Amino acid sequence: MGIEGYATDSAGLGGKIRASAKDFEVHEIIDGNILNSIKEEYSQQRFAIFTLKKTNIDSIHAAKIASRLFGVKVRILGLKDSRAYTTQYLAVRAVRNMQPSLKKSGITLNLLGYTGENFSPRALLGNRFKIWVRSINNAEQAKKSLELLEASFEARKIPNFYGHQRFGATRPITHLVGKALVNSSFEEAVRILVAEESLNDSDEVAEARKAFTNGKLKEALQSFPEGYDIEKTLVASLIEKPNDYVVALRKLSLRVRRLFLAAYSSYIFNKVLSKTIGAGETFLAKGGDVVANLLPDYRLSTPSIYEGNKQNMIPMVPTVGSGYYPREGRFDDILQEVMGEEQVASKMFYVKEMQETSLRTGLRAGPLLGSNLIYQIDNSAIFMEFFLVKGSYATVLLREVMKSEAS
């Protein structure tokens, strides 16, 4: 996943997360103006807003279930991991007499009210986390390690890595699929998605992957159990149109396909941050950096070039994608080095055969951004609560204190 090194030198506490879904709670924080605009009565409002609570199901599948319940597409803001208890917001086209509460297949929907506007991507500000780390193996060091973590978090010294969930928590392959797509290796992308094995595969799934590898597509299709939507979709398409891998991939939702390219870009970004801390660099702004300020509403200001005349500015690191052109700067220099190692050019993120899947360049904060870290030590367990701005990963903060790959 491109994650190497740590920002803190404290003793690792080890431990386990997600002993149960309730051990890893995530609560979305959205723009207060949206919440204030919600009306209790329908009165010709165009959209209904629900809370979506889910356990042991990812956000994409939860949204599919909700869409089937309502009979129309729904909109959610953030993608939440399946192995957690999460609360997020959902918008759907409003009708009269909507049911105030709905439950099905691990999700619970509760009606908040009605509003005239649908969600925009800017509505999501971040997430509040409540997490238990259990069975730590260095309890006597816990207080010292957590104090250092808190100080480093507040000082914005922790790298803003993309967490393991970005790449597939139990089968981390999404960046490999993205790399195949960037190289127009569509057959390889399908092979990875369908046939790449995981230690978490059941015997049934392992047999299905083996059948696909051996060219027994109908057997593979029958063997994949419910829940393996991507594999079943790709195999079914190849049975209908053999060897047409582009058509098969296009059977997947656009959101999913874009996630693959984003995952590869994220992998490269992680390598840039790893090389940054490996070289002894910090995430304090330096002259020539592209920087932004964290506004009171936890959004970032318009980026500008740092000239050393403002305090608390946040270095922004480029993310590779089509349209990226290197400029002078420490992060661009490292990014060029990583791209050379990967033998990839920015123009390759414009996928000619699937133009709608293409990924544009962007900027991402170098340090992990958040606030209000509190913790409690309970014998061999730690409880932590904190806020992170959108797009940041709790597991990145956890790995600094655990000194192991929290996932």
C-alpha positions in Angstrom: 0.0 0.0 0.0 3.0 2.3 -0.1 3.0 3.0 3.6 6.4 2.9 5.3 7.8 4.4 8.4 6.3 6.3 11.4 6.3 9.9 12.4 6.6 9.0 16.1 9.4 7.0 17.9 7.3 5.7 20.7 7.1 2.0 21.7 4.5 0.2 19.7 1.5 -1.0 21.8 0.3 -3.7 19.4 -3.2 -4.8 20.0 -6.3 -5.6 17.9 -9.1 -3.4 16.5 -12.6 -4.4 15.4 -13.0 -7.2 17.9 -16.6 -6.4 17.3 -18.3 -3.8 15.0 -19.2 -1.7 18.1 -15.5 -1.4 18.8 -15.1 0.8 15.7 -17.8 3.5 15.5 -17.9 6.1 12.8 -20.2 9.1 12.8 -20.4 11.5 9.8 -20.2 15.2 10.4 -21.9 17.3 7.8 -22.5 21.0 7.1 -24.7 22.4 9.9 -26.5 24.5 7.4 -27.9 21.4 5.7 -29.1 20.0 9.0 -30.7 23.4 9.9 -32.5 23.5 6.5 -34.3 20.2 7.2 -38.1 20.6 7.7 -40.3 18.1 9.5 -43.1 18.3 7.0 -43.0 17.3 3.4 -44.6 20.6 2.0 -43.3 20.1 -1.6 -39.7 19.7 -0.5 -37.7 17.8 -3.1 -35.5 15.5 -1.0 -35.8 13.4 2.1 -32.9 13.1 4.4 -32.3 9.9 6.4 -29.7 8.7 8.8 -28.2 5.4 7.6 -26.9 3.1 10.3 -25.1 0.0 9.3 -23.1 -2.9 10.6 -20.9 -5.4 8.8 -21.8 -4.1 5.3 -19.9 -1.5 3.2 -21.5 1.8 2.1 -21.8 0.8 -1.6 -23.8 -2.3 -0.8 -25.8 -0.4 1.9 -26.8 2.2 -0.7 -27.8 -0.5 -3.2 -30.1 -2.0 -0.5 -31.6 1.4 0.2 -32.1 2.1 -3.5 -34.1 -1.1 -3.8 -36.2 -0.2 -0.7 -37.1 3.3 -2.2 -37.2 2.2 -5.8 -34.9 5.0 -6.9 -31.2 5.9 -6.6 -30.1 7.3 -3.3 -27.1 9.6 -2.5 -24.6 9.1 0.2 -21.5 11.2 1.0 -18.8 9.0 2.4 -17.7 5.4 1.9 -17.5 3.6 5.2 -15.9 0.2 5.8 -18.0 -2.9 6.4 -16.3 -3.9 9.6 -17.6 -1.1 11.7 -20.8 0.4 13.2 -21.4 3.5 11.2 -23.8 6.4 11.1 -24.0 8.5 7.9 -26.5 10.5 5.9 -28.6 9.6 2.9 -30.7 11.7 0.5 -33.5 10.4 -1.7 -36.2 12.0 -3.9 -39.0 12.8 -1.5 -42.6 11.6 -1.8 -45.6 12.1 0.5 -46.0 9.8 3.5 -42.5 8.3 3.5 -41.9 5.6 6.1 -40.1 7.1 9.1 -38.0 4.0 9.7 -36.8 1.1 7.5 -34.6 -1.9 8.3 -33.1 -4.6 6.1 -30.0 -6.7 5.8 -27.8 -4.9 8.3 -29.0 -1.3 7.6 -31.4 1.0 9.5 -32.9 4.1 7.9 -34.5 6.8 10.0 -36.2 9.9 8.5 -34.8 13.2 9.7 -37.0 15.4 7.5 -37.1 17.1 4.1 -35.1 19.7 2.3 -35.1 21.5 -1.1 -31.5 20.6 -2.1 -29.7 17.3 -2.7 -26.3 16.6 -1.1 -23.2 18.1 -2.7 -19.7 16.6 -2.1 -18.9 19.7 0.0 -21.6 18.8 2.5 -19.3 16.2 4.2 -16.9 17.8 6.7 -15.4 14.8 8.3 -16.0 11.9 10.7 -16.0 11.4 14.5 -14.5 8.1 15.6 -14.9 6.0 18.8 -12.5 3.1 18.8 -11.3 0.4 21.2 -7.9 -1.1 20.7 -7.8 -4.4 22.7 -5.2 -6.8 23.9 -2.3 -4.3 23.8 1.0 -5.9 24.6 2.9 -3.0 26.1 0.4 -1.6 28.6 3.1 0.0 30.8 4.1 2.2 27.8 0.6 3.2 26.9 0.4 6.6 28.6 3.7 7.8 27.3 2.9 6.6 23.7 -0.5 8.2 23.7 0.8 11.5 25.0 3.3 11.5 22.2 0.6 10.6 19.7 -1.6 13.4 21.0 1.2 16.0 20.7 2.2 14.8 17.2 -1.4 14.9 16.0 -2.0 18.4 17.3 1.3 19.6 15.7 0.3 18.0 12.4 3.3 15.8 12.2 1.5 12.5 11.2 1.5 11.8 7.5 -1.9 11.7 5.9 -1.6 8.3 4.3 -4.5 6.6 2.6 -5.5 3.8 4.9 -5.7 0.1 4.0 -9.5 0.4 3.4 -8.6 2.4 0.3 -7.1 -0.7 -1.2 -9.4 -3.4 0.1 -9.2 -4.2 3.8 -9.3 -8.0 3.4 -8.1 -8.3 -0.2 -5.9 -5.3 -0.9 -5.9 -5.3 -4.7 -7.7 -2.2 -5.9 -4.4 -0.3 -6.6 -3.2 -3.3 -8.6 -6.4 -3.1 -10.7 -5.9 0.6 -11.1 -2.3 0.1 -12.3 -3.6 -2.5 -14.8 -6.2 0.0 -16.1 -3.6 2.8 -16.4 -1.5 0.5 -18.5 -4.6 -0.5 -20.6 -4.1 -4.1 -19.4 -7.8 -4.8 -19.2 -7.5 -8.6 -19.2 -5.1 -8.3 -16.2 -7.5 -6.0 -14.4 -10.2 -8.6 -14.7 -7.9 -11.4 -13.7 -6.9 -9.6 -10.5 -10.5 -8.9 -9.6 -11.8 -12.4 -10.2 -8.8 -14.7 -9.7 -6.5 -13.1 -7.2 -6.6 -15.1 -4.0 -7.0 -13.9 -0.4 -6.2 -15.5 2.9 -9.8 -14.7 3.9 -11.3 -16.7 1.0 -13.6 -19.5 1.9 -13.1 -22.9 0.3 -16.1 -22.1 -2.0 -14.6 -18.8 -3.1 -11.2 -20.3 -3.6 -12.7 -23.0 -5.9 -14.6 -20.3 -7.9 -11.3 -18.4 -8.4 -9.5 -21.5 -9.5 -12.3 -22.4 -11.9 -12.0 -19.0 -13.5 -8.2 -19.4 -13.8 -8.8 -22.7 -15.5 -11.2 -21.2 -18.0 -14.3 -22.8 -16.5 -16.3 -19.6 -16.5 -19.8 -21.2 -16.0 -18.5 -23.2 -13.1 -16.9 -20.1 -11.6 -20.2 -18.1 -12.0 -22.1 -20.8 -10.2 -19.5 -21.2 -7.4 -19.2 -17.5 -6.4 -21.6 -17.0 -3.4 -23.9 -14.0 -2.8 -22.1 -10.9 -2.0 -19.4 -11.3 -4.7 -21.1 -8.9 -7.1 -18.0 -7.8 -8.9 -16.7 -11.3 -9.7 -20.1 -12.5 -10.7 -20.7 -9.5 -13.0 -17.4 -9.8 -14.7 -17.7 -13.6 -15.3 -21.2 -13.3 -16.6 -20.2 -10.7 -19.1 -17.3 -12.8 -20.3 -19.6 -15.7 -20.8 -21.8 -13.5 -22.9 -19.0 -11.8 -24.8 -15.8 -13.9 -24.5 -12.5 -12.0 -24.3 -14.2 -8.6 -24.3 -12.6 -7.3 -21.1 -13.5 -3.6 -21.6 -17.2 -4.5 -22.0 -17.0 -6.7 -18.8 -15.3 -3.9 -16.8 -17.9 -1.4 -18.0 -20.6 -3.6 -16.4 -19.2 -2.4 -13.1 -20.6 0.9 -11.8 -18.6 4.0 -12.8 -18.1 4.8 -9.1 -16.4 1.5 -8.6 -14.2 1.8 -11.7 -13.1 5.2 -10.7 -12.1 3.9 -7.3 -9.6 1.6 -9.0 -7.7 4.5 -10.6 -8.0 6.5 -7.4 -6.5 3.6 -5.5 -3.4 3.5 -7.7 -3.0 7.2 -7.4 -3.4 6.8 -3.6 -0.7 4.1 -3.6 1.7 6.5 -5.4 0.8 9.3 -2.9 1.6 7.0 0.0 5.0 6.2 -1.5 5.6 10.0 -1.8 4.8 10.5 1.9 6.9 7.5 2.9 9.9 8.9 1.1 9.2 12.3 2.6 9.4 11.1 6.2 12.2 8.6 5.3 14.3 11.6 4.1 13.7 13.3 7.5 11.4 15.9 6.0 8.4 17.3 8.0 5.0 18.5 7.1 5.7 22.1 8.3 5.3 24.5 5.4 8.4 25.6 3.6 9.0 28.3 1.0 7.8 27.2 -2.4 5.3 24.7 -1.0 1.7 24.8 -2.2 -0.2 25.4 1.0 -3.8 25.9 2.3 -5.3 26.9 5.6 -7.8 24.8 7.6 -10.9 26.9 7.9 -13.2 26.9 11.0 -15.7 24.6 9.2 -12.8 22.1 8.5 -12.7 22.9 4.8 -9.4 23.8 3.2 -8.9 27.3 1.8 -7.8 27.9 -1.9 -4.2 26.7 -2.3 -1.4 29.2 -2.8 2.4 29.3 -2.8 3.9 29.6 0.6 6.2 32.6 1.1 6.8 32.3 4.8 4.5 35.0 5.9 1.7 33.1 7.5 1.4 30.7 10.4 -0.1 27.2 10.5 -0.3 26.7 6.8 -0.7 23.2 5.6 1.5 21.8 2.8 -0.5 20.3 0.0 1.0 17.3 -1.9 0.1 16.6 -5.5 -1.8 13.4 -6.4 -1.0 12.0 -9.8 -3.6 12.0 -12.5 -4.2 13.3 -16.0 -3.3 16.9 -16.3 -0.5 16.7 -13.8 2.6 18.8 -14.7 5.6 18.9 -12.3 6.6 22.2 -10.8 9.5 23.1 -8.6 9.0 21.8 -5.1 10.1 19.1 -2.7 6.9 17.0 -3.1 6.9 17.2 -6.8 10.6 16.1 -6.9 9.7 13.0 -4.8 6.5 12.3 -6.9 8.6 12.4 -10.1 11.0 9.9 -8.5 8.1 7.5 -7.6 6.5 7.8 -11.0 9.9 6.8 -12.5 10.0 3.8 -10.3 6.5 2.9 -11.3 7.1 3.6 -15.0 4.0 5.6 -15.2 3.2 9.0 -16.8 0.4 11.3 -15.8 -1.2 11.1 -19.3 -1.7 7.4 -18.7 -4.5 8.2 -16.1 -6.5 9.3 -19.1 -7.8 5.8 -20.2 -8.7 6.2 -23.9 -10.7 2.9 -24.0 -12.7 4.0 -20.9 -12.5 7.8 -20.9 -15.3 8.1 -18.3 -13.1 6.3 -15.8 -10.1 8.7 -16.2 -8.7 10.4 -13.1 -7.6 14.1 -12.9 -4.7 15.3 -10.8 -5.4 17.0 -7.5 -3.9 18.1 -4.1 -4.1 16.4 -0.7 -3.0 17.6 2.7 0.4 16.2 3.7 -0.3 15.9 7.4 -3.3 14.1 9.0 -5.8 16.8 9.9 -8.3 16.5 12.9 -8.9 17.5 16.4 -10.2 16.6 19.9 -8.2 13.4 20.5 -9.1 12.0 23.9 -8.2 8.6 25.2 -8.7 6.2 28.2 -6.5 3.3 29.2 -8.3 0.3 30.7 -5.8 -2.4 31.6 -4.9 -4.1 28.3 -7.3 -1.9 26.2 -7.4 1.7 25.0 -10.4 3.7 24.1 -9.8 6.6 21.7 -12.2 9.3 20.3 -11.2 11.9 17.8 -12.3 13.9 14.7 -10.7 13.7 11.3 -11.5 15.8 8.2 -13.0 14.0 5.3 -10.8 11.7 3.3 -8.6 10.9 6.3 -8.3 7.4 7.8 -8.5 6.5 11.5 -6.3 3.5 10.9 -3.5 5.9 10.0 -3.6 7.4 13.4 -4.0 4.0 15.1 -0.9 2.6 13.4 1.3 5.3 14.9 0.5 4.1 18.4 0.1 0.4 17.7 3.2 0.3 15.4 1.5 -2.3 13.4 -0.7 -2.2 10.3 -4.2 -1.4 11.8 -6.9 -2.5 9.4 
